[in-house]
């Protein structure tokens, strides 16, 4: 850890020294400008350029932070989840596209596209997996870490706003081809996946019907055997195009289209372990994971400018993703092979997930009169997320007898699982700006959202009836035992948690389910007043009315929840322009944080090393936020800023380890209060320029100090309800850090830009990131916190854009190939419970623009 901190300190000292050395005193250019009367200059502004983004940041009364498409292209960043981590105070959660911002994770953040909320593509998350959104189809990603009443009130970390690209400029058509390899995957002589899914990831494995189970018994069509994959090489193909059309004397239609398909193979191996309160393992496994993912995306953006006063925009976006994981483990499972000297447990788990997400938006901007402007935006989103045919097997291999058999004590050890989540989401914004005078503007608005979620899941447990050693079992193909002949012979039964499908099919085949309706109505008012040439303030208030109804029938409980919340959310934003290049900003606000659906639903969600379940008694927390920021804009395209911020949280929500024989976690309002204090530094600066060559940097760092109360009595009292169940926790401390918060985050980027000829350019960017330790889940008694250890990441990208339209890129990702390690921080010392490396990824891409 000391080595990591020293490395970071040296990097920041070097970069800071370069900034100081490179800085030259600039005169105030504004005072030297001459006014030219009667001249109007019209032109298209590239929203994604660094200079435009920083200029908007300088002028805006609200605190805004954006990462533009031009910067992302230079760094070779292909998805929004990585793009967000280039902003100050953001970190990406390992193994997902979810991000933590200012130490606060998924439930504390919100995601919008063009200002409208979009649904998560996975029931275990509140926000969409940002890694499935491609950066080629956006103008910029905005991080709104300071609240204003126009934003939806359900946020405490930040709102991530993905702004889709509006085409400007000359007509073009561009083709992108790319290929890369994960060195972990390509080194495997045999790469395996499960049977059923195909290359493009569109195959839907349909759950057998109830009648087929009743009439035919064993009716699963896909094989239990692994399927070998040749040449696990990543590939990508994309096209994008743009064109404008003049309509009449004043109208202009702008068309932008984007389509892509890419896939990726990955492999990792390492340990997976869970321990009891004494530190003794309940599972001690070495495992391998083969993974394959696909992403198919299409976007069409139509922007129709009727005239100078009226503008309409239509965005339609379809994203299909698929993910396969084949995991194989061997070692010790306490409930399976107690005799470790003669036996080893063997666990196989194959998981297939598909997501279909449709995002449709129609918006308008209208100047009604000179002082009155009207803005509206409506959207319809639909998500179809499925886990079809997840397979799991657990068997035992006896060394002395050279035989394989099942441990019959757990009927759920061998199962096939199907689930489906369908969400329909209707959202809308409407607000009007009225400019009373040059110094006074009033904004009034309404936000509305109606979201329906329908989730169903069935796990078919294959209960073994045959005695060990009386049957043949091949662990390379569990279909050697689980087949229709053995089922008809009575060697195993198919049961669910509701019963045996052979004897009680009507009840047994009823799926676990939950159904949710969420209605959110909000009105807001905001006054912006320019007190002087240098001092501007915004004062606003938002009223949120939230109504959530849920009906559930699961293996844990049946019931329903009907909760209503009303929130009054004031916000104050002040900006003082010290001079043309320096701003001081101060903001205070109140927001709230709602738990996500699966944190409330009493449904068990099982992974190999963890089981999580929701808490119907969970309720929103209230957040009080304050920010103080200084910004310095040395010259066009440059900014240096320092921010101090604090948050006071009432009834914070946290993931906790609960009292159970398994490694189970749940979600509770863990204490009365929590606090977050932090400081951020951001630098975007040209270090050296000579002719057409430029060396530049953009770096940021965040320090966090977090704390929350931990109360066993509060959790026990609040979860003892008629519609829930008592959750038992026993934290070893009365206070601890916030779950998910890292003490220190840093991003250091150094870039070299070279231009020659008419339109030839080269960009070389090296990117380094550091994330310090953070708590994954609060511990139980001697069974301490689950902690994700610090990691350091290094990427490098070189891109050539030539005047003949050809582009070439070379990339190296995850070059340090760090170990991703999670430990159980027990009272008698750390126990490693996860440890693996993702592998270095080397890639090359070619593009041609017509």
N, C-alpha and C positions, 0 to 999 in steps of 0.2 A: 504494500500500500504506500509506503514511504517513497519507493521508486516511482510509482505512478504520479504522486503529488509533485515530486521533483521534476519529472518529465514535463508535466503541465506547467509548472512554474517557469521552467526554462523557455518553453514555447511562447508563453504569454509575455515574458520579459523581452524575448527577442523581437516578437511582433510589435510590442509597445514601443521599444526603442526605435524600431524602423519607422513607426508612425511619427514619433517625435522628430527624428532626423529628417524625414521626408517633408514635414509640414513647413510651408512657407507662408509668411504673413500676406494675407489677401486684403486688398482695399475694398471698401463697401461700394460695390458696383451700382447699387440702386440709385445712389445720389448722383451718379455721373450720367444716368440715362436722360435722354431728351425726349420729350413728348412729341409725338407726331399725330396731328389731328387728321381725322377723316380717312384713315387707312384701316381696313379690316383684313386680317390674315386668317384664312381658313385652311385647315389641314387635318389629317387624321393623326391622332396620338396613339403611339404604341403603348398600351397599358402595361405590358409586361416588361418594359425596359427598366433597368436599374435607376436611371436618372429620373424617369417619370414617377416611379414608385417613391423615391426619396423626396422629390419635389412635392408630391401630394402629402406625404408625411409631415413635411415642414409647414404646409399651409393649413392642414386640417385642425379644427378645434378639438375633435375627438382624438384620442390616442390610437393610432393605427400602426400595424406592423405587417408588412407584406413580403412575400418571396415571389419574385417574378419569373415568367417563363424564360426570359433570356438568360438569367442566372442559372436556372435549372438545366437549360440546354447545355451550357458550358460545362456543368458538373456531370453531365450524363445521367441525371436523375430521372428515372422513368415513372415513378409513382408518387402520389401525394403524401403518403405516410413518411417517406424519407425527406420529401420537400419540407414538411413541417418541422422536422428535427433541425433544419438549418436556421430556424428562428430561435431567438433567445428564450431559454427556459423550457425547451421542449425536448422530450425523450421518447423513444419508441420502445414499446413493450416487446421483449423477446418472444418470438413465436407467433406474433400477430401483427396486424396493421394498426393497432390501437396506440395512442400516444398519451403521455403524461405531460401536463403543462403546469409549470410552477409547482411541481410535486403532487399534483392532483390528477387522478386517473379518469378512466372512461366515464364513470357515472357523474363526474363533476364537470365534464365538458359537453359541448353541443356541436353539431355539424350542420351546416347549411350549404346549399348550392344556390348561388345568386340571391342569397338572403332568405331562402325558404328552407325549412327543416327537411332532411331526407332520412329515411329509416335505416336502421342497422341491417346488415345482411346476415346476421347470425344472432340467434336468440340469447346467447350468453353475453351479448354486448348491447350497450345503449346507442353507440355511434357506429356508423358504417366503417368497415375495414378500409382505411384510406389507401392501402396498398393496391386496391383494385381500380382506383381512379388514375388514369394515365395523364401525365403532365403535358403531353402533346396537345391535349384538347382544352387547355385552360389558359387564361391570361395571367392569373396570379392566384396565390393562396393567401388569404388574409387571416391573421391571428388577432382577434379582438379580446385582449386580456383585461381591458378596462371597460366597464359596463356603461351603456347609455340606454335610455328607455325604448329605443327602437328595436333593440335586440330582445330575443326571447329570454325570459327571466330565469330559465332553468340552466344556470351555469355558475361555476365558481372558479374554475381554472381558466377557461377561455372558450370562445366560440371560434371554430374553424370554418371560414367561408371560402368555398371553392367557386371561383368565378370563371365560367365557361368563356371560351374565346369568341370574340366578335371579329370577323375578318375585315381588314382594311388593306388597301394597297392594290398592286397589280394582280391580275388573275394568275393562278398557279395551280399546279398539280404535282404532288410529291409522293414518292415511293420510298419506303424505308425497309431495309432488310438487315437482319442481325442474327448473330449466333454467339453462344457462350457455353462454357463448361464449368460445372462445379467440380473441382479437383477431387473432392471426396467421392462424388458419384462416378466420375469417369474412370477412377482407379478400380472400381468394383468389377471383377470379372463376370459376376452374375448379378444383374439388377432385377429385382422382383417387385410385382404389384399384384393386387387381388384380381380375380377373374370377374368379368362383367363390364366395367367401364372401358371406353375406347379413347383413342388419341385426342380427339377434339373436346372431350368432356361433356358431351350433350346427352349421353345415354342415361335414361331414367330406368332404374331397376324398380319395377312396380311391386308393392307388397301384395302377396297372394290374397285372393278374396276369402272371405269367411266361408263361403260355400265350398271352395276348393279344399280348405282345411277339413271341413266336416265330411266331405265325400271321399277325399283321397289321402288325408293324413299328411304325410311328408311331401310338400309341393314346392320346395325351393329349387329353382332352376340353375342358379349360378353355383360354380364349383367351390369347394373349400381349398382346393390346391392353388398354389402360387402360380403366377403367370410371368414368364421371363420376358424382359424387355431388352432389345438390342440397341446399342448406340444411344445411351442417355445424354443426348446433346440438346441444349436449349436452343430454341429458335424463335424468331419474331418476324412478323410481316405487318406492315402498316401503310395506310395511305391517308393523306389529308389534302384538301383542296379548298380554294376560296375564289369567289368571284362577286363582283357587284354589277347591278343592273340599274340604269336610270329609268324611272317610271314617271311619265309626265314631265312637267316643268320643274317640280320641286322634289319629287319622290326619289328615293334610292333604296334598293333592296340589296342587302349584304348576305351572302350565303357562305357558310363554313361547314364542311363535312369532315368527319374523321372515322376511320374504321381500322381495327387491328385485331390480330390474334397472336398471342405468345404463349409459350409453355416453359416450364422449368422443372428440372430434375434435381433432387437433393438427397443426400445420404448423411447420416450421422450415427455414431455409436457412443455408448457411455453407460454410466451407472444410473439406476433408478432405485431409490430406496425410501422407505418410510420407517419411522421408529416410534416406540412407545415412550412413556414419560421417564423411563429409566435409561433411555438411549439405546435400548435393544431393538434390533430390526424386526419389523413385522413383514417387510418385504426387503429383499436384498438381491437385486437383479442386475445383470449386464444385458443391455439390449441394443438392437440395431433398428434403425428406422429408414425405410425407403419412402420417398415422397415424390409426387408428381402433381403439378398444378397447371391449370389453363386459365386464360382470360380472353374472352371475346367481347369487344366493345364497339359500339357504334353510336355516333353523336351527329345530330344535325341542328345547326343554329341558324335561324333566319332572323335578321334584324331589318325592319322596314321603317325607314325614316320618311314619314309622309311629307313633312316640311319642317321648318325650324322649330315649330311648336309641338309637334306630335311624333312619338316614336313607339313602335311595337316590336316585341321580341318573342320568338317562339323557340324553345329548347326542348328537344326530345332525345333521350339518352337511354340506351339499353346496354346492360352489363351482364354477361353470363360468366360465372366462374365455377371451376370444379377443383376439388382437392382430394387426392388419394394419399393415404398413409398406410404402410404395411409395417407393423412393429412385431419383432420377435425377441423374446426375453427368455433367459434361463437363469436359474439360481434358487433362491429360497423364498417361499411364501408360507408364513406361519400356519395358515389354515390348510395348507396342501401337503407339504413335505416336512414334517417335524424332524425326521431322521436325515440330517444334512450330510452325514458321512456316506450314506448309501443311495440317496435319492437326490434328484434335482427337479425342480418345477420348471415346466416349459409353458410359456404364455405367448399366444399369437393373437394379434388384434389387427383387423383390417377395417379401415374407415374410409368411407366415400361420402363426400359432401358436394352438393350443387346449389348454386344460387342464381336466380333470375331476378334482376332488379330493373324496373322501368321507372324512369323519372321524366315527367312531362310538366312543362311550365309555360305559361303565357303571361307576359307583363307589358305594362305601358307606362310612358312618361308623357305628361301633357302640361303645357303652359296655357292655362285657361285665360288669365289676364297677366299683365306685367308683374303684379306682386304674388299671384296665386299659381302654384304648381301642384299637380296631382300625380301620385305614383300608386300603381297597383300591381299585384303579382299573385297569380293563383297557380296551384299545382296539384297534380294527382300522381301519387307514387304507388307502386304495387311490388311487393316482394313475395317470391315463392322460394323458400329455403328448405332443402331436404337432406336428410341423411338416410339414403336408401341402402339397406343391406349391410349395416355394420356387423362384422363377425368377431366373435371372441372364442378362444379355446384355451383351456388350462388342463394340462396333463402332467403325469409324473414319469420320469425315466429312472429305473432302478439299475444302478451300476452293476451290482453283483449278479443280478439275474438277466441283465441285458433285455429288459422288457419295458413296454410302455403301457400305461393304464390311466384311468381317470380317478381323481379324488371325488368320491361320490357324495361328500358331505354338503356341497354347495350346488343346488340345481341351477343357479345363475352363472356358474363358472363357464359354461358353454352356451352361447346364445347367438341369436341374430336379431338385429334391432332396426326398426324403421321409424322415422319421424318426419313431420312436415309442419312448417310454419308458413301461414299465408297472412300477409298484412295489407290492408287497404288504407291509404293515408291521404286525406284531403287537407290542404293547407292554403292559407291566403293572407296577404298583407294589403293594407290600404292606408295611405297617409297623405296628408296635404301640408305643404309649406306655404305660409303667408308672410311676405316681407312687408311689414308695416312701414318701416323706414330703413335707411341704409344700415342702421345699427341694431335693428330689432327684427327677429324672425320667430314666428310661432309655428310649431309642428303639432298636428293632431293626427292620431292614427288608431287603427284596429288590427289585431292579429287573431286568426282563428285556426284551429286544428281539430280534426276528427279522425281518430285512428282506431281501426279494428284489428285485433290480433287473434288468430285462431291456430292453436297448436295441438297436435295429436301425435302420440307416440305409443308404440307397442314393442315390447321386448319378448321374444319367444325363447324361453329357457328350455334347453334340451336336457331333461333330467335322466341321468344314466341309471338304469335298473340292474344291469348285468354286474355280476361280481368280478373284481379284478382277476386278470389272467385267464378269463373264460372267453375272451374275444380277441380279435386281431385289431391292432391300432397302429397306423403309420402316421407319425407326427408331421411328416411332410405333406400329407393329404388326409385331413380329418374326415373327409368323405369316405375313407375306408371303413369308418364306423357309422357316421351319421348319413344314412341313406334310407330309401324307402323299404328295402328288404328288412333291415334291422329294426326299423320302426314297426313294421307289420308283425315282426317276430316278438315284439315287446321288449327289446333290449334297451330302448329309451322311450320316454314320453315327451310331448311338447306341452309346456305349461306356461302360463303368465302369472303375474302376481294375483290375478283374480281367480285362477283355478286351472284345471286340466281341460284342454280343448276337446279331448276325446269324450269325456263324460259330462262336461258342462260348457259346451261351446258358446252358447248365447252370452253367458256372463264372461267367460274367459277371454273372448275375442273383443270385448269392449275396450277401446284404447284408453290410456291415460290422456288427460286433456286439460287445457285451460283456455278460457275465452275472455278477452279483455276489450273493453271500450274506454277510450280516453278522449275527453272533450276539454279543450283549452280555449277559453275566450279571454282576450286581453284588450284593454284600451290604454292609450298613453298620450301624454302631453309633454312637450319640451319647448322651453323658451331659450333662445340664443340672443345674448345682448352684448354688444360691443361697447364696453364702458369707456374705452379710449382707443387711440390708434394702436396701442400695444397690448391692451388687456381685454380679453373676451371670455365670457362665461356662458355655460349652459346649465340650466336647472330644469329637471324633469321628474316625472313620476309615472309609474306604470302600475296598473291593477291587473293581476292575473287571477283568473278563476279556473281551478283545475278540478275535474270530476273524473274519477277512475272507478270503474266497476270490473270485477273479476269473478268468474265462476270457475271452479277447479274440481277435478276428480282424479286423484293420483294415488300412487302406492302409499303415500304418507297420510293424506287427508282429503276429505271432500268438504266443500263449503263454498262460500262466496264472501267477497269483500266489496264494500261500497264506501269510498272515501272521497271527501270533498275538502278542498283547500282554497283559501283566498289569501293572496299575498299583495301587499302594497310595497312597491319597490321604488324608492327615491334614488336619484343620482345627481351629482354635481360634478361638472368638469370645468376647470379653469385653465386658461392658457395666457401666459405673459411672454410677449416677444421682446426680449431684452434688446435685440437689434435684428438686422436682417438675417443673421446666421445663427442666432441662439434663441432657444425657447425654454421656458420653465412651465411645467404642467403639474396640476394637482387634481386628484379625483377621489371622490368617496361615493359609495353606493351600497345598496343592499340587493342580494340575489338569493336564490334558493337552489337546492339540489334534490331532485327526485331519484329514488332508486330505480334501477332498470327492471324490466318485467320478470326476468328469471331470478332476480334477487328477492322478489316478492312471492312468486308462485311457489307453492310447496311441492317442488318436483326435484327428484334426485338426478343430478347430471354427473355421469361417471366417466372418469379417465382412468388410465392404468394405475396411477399413483395418488389419485385424489377423487373424493366424492363430494360434490357441493349440493346444497339444497337451499331453497328460498325461505323467506320469513314473512308471512302475511302481515305481521304486526309492524313491519318496517315503515317509516314515515320520513318525509323530507326534512332536510336540515336547512337552517337559515345561515346566510353568509353576509358578513359586514366587511367591506373591502375598502382599502385606501392605497393610493399610488402617488408618488412624488417623482417627477422625471425631469432631467435636464438633457437637452438635445443641442448638438453643435453641428452645423452644416458647413464644413470648411470650403467646399466648392461643389459644383454640380456633380451629382452622383456619389457624394460622400456624406457620411454621417458618423458621429461619435455620440453615444448617449450613455447615461447612467440612471438607473431607476432603483428606488427603494419602495418596497410594498409590504403590506401586511393584511392578514385576514383573520377575523374572529368568527368561529364557526360554532353555532349552537346545535347540539345533538348530532355530531358527525357520524357518518356511516362508515363502517369498516368491515373488511373480510376478516373472519376470526376462525381459529381452530376450536372445535367444540369437543365436549366430553363424549367420546365414542370409541369403540374398539377399532374402527377403521380410521383412516386418515381423512376425516371429514371436515369441511369448512362450511360456514354459513355467513350471513350478513346481518348486522345489528347496528342500532344506534348505540354506540359503545360507551359514550360518556356524555356529560352535560355540555362540555365545551372542548374546543380545539383551537389552536393558533398556528398561523404560518407567517413567518417573517423572512424577508429575502432581499437580495440586491442583484441587479442585472447590469452587465456592461456589454455594449455592442459597438463594434468598429467596422465600418466599411470605408476603405481608404486606398487610394493609389499610392504605392510606395516609391515607384520609380517610373519615369517616362523619358524615352529618347526616340525621337522620330515616330515611327509606327509601332514601337514596342512598348509595352506597359506591364509592369509588375504590380499586382494589387492584392489586397487581402479583405476578407470579411470574416470576422471572428466575434464570438460572444461567449459569455460565461455567466453562470447563475449560482449564487450561494443561497441555501435554504436552511432555515431553522424551524422545525415543526414540532408540535406537541399536541397530544390529546389525552383527555382523561379516560381511564379504563375502569368501568364500574360493573362488577358482577351482579350486584343487587339491582341496578337499573335495568340491565338486560333481562334478568329473571322476572322482575315485576312487569315490564312492558311487553314481554312475549307470552305471559300467562293470560291469554285471551280466549274468548269463546270461539273465535274463528281461526286461531293459531295454535301454538304449542310452545311450551317452555323450552327455551334454548339455554343450555348450561355452559357457561364459560368460566374460566378461572385464571385470569392473567396474573403473572408473577409480579407485576408492578402496578402502581396506581396511576402512572403516566408513562407514555411512550411516544415515539415518533409517529407521524401520520403514515398509514399504510400506503406504500407506493412512492413515497417521497425520497429522492436522493439529495444528499447534502450539497453536492457540487456537480454541475453540468458544464461542459465546455465544447465548443466547436471552433476549430481553427482551419481556415481555408486560405491557401496561397495559390494565386493564379498568374499565369503568364500569357499575355495576348500579343500576337504578332500579325500585322497586316502588310500585304504587299500587292503590287499590281492594282487592277481595278477593283476586284471583289474577292480577293483571296485572303483567308484568315486562318490562324491557328490559335487554339486555346488549350492550355495545359493546366489542370487544376488538381491539387492534392488536398484532400479533406481528412481531417483528424477529429474524432469525437471521443469524449470521455463521459461515462456515467458512473457515479459512485454507488456504494451499497444502498439498497432500499428494501423495505419490508414488504414481502409478498402477502403474508397473513400473520395476524397477531397470534401468539402462542397460547398454550393451555398449561397452567401450573409449571412443572419442571420441563414440560415439552415446550421449549422456547419458540420464539418467532421463526417463521420461515423467511429467510433473507436471500435476496438475489445479490450476488457479489458484483463488485465493480468490473467494468469492461472498458477496453480501449479499441476503437475501430479506426481503420485507415483505408481510404479509397483513393484512386487516381484515375483521371480520364484525360485523354488527348483527342481533340477533334479538329478536323480540317474541313473548311468550306471553300470550295474552289469556284472560280468565276464561270466555269462551264456547267454549273449546277450540281456537280458531284460533291457529296459529303462523305467523309471517312472518320470513324471513331474507333479508338482503342481504349479498353477499360480494364481496370483491376479492382475488384470489390472485396472487402473483408481481408485485406492483405496481411494483417497481423494474425488472423485466424485465432482469436482469443477463445478461451474456455468459457462457456456460459455455465455458471455454477450457482446452485441454490443450496443453502445449508439450513439445517435445523439448529438454531442457536440455543442449545440446551444449557441448563445450569451447570452441567458437568463438562461442557465443552461443545465445540461445533461438530456436527455430523453432516457430511455431504450427502444430500438426497437427490441431487441431479448434477450431472457433469457431462458436457458434450461440446464438440466443436462443429460449426456449420460448414466450414470449408471455404477455401479461396475460390472466387469466381473470376474467370478471365473471358473477355468478350471482344467482339469486333462487329462493327456495323457499317453498312454502306447505304447511302441515300442518293436519289437523283430527283431534282426539281425541274419540271418542264416550264 
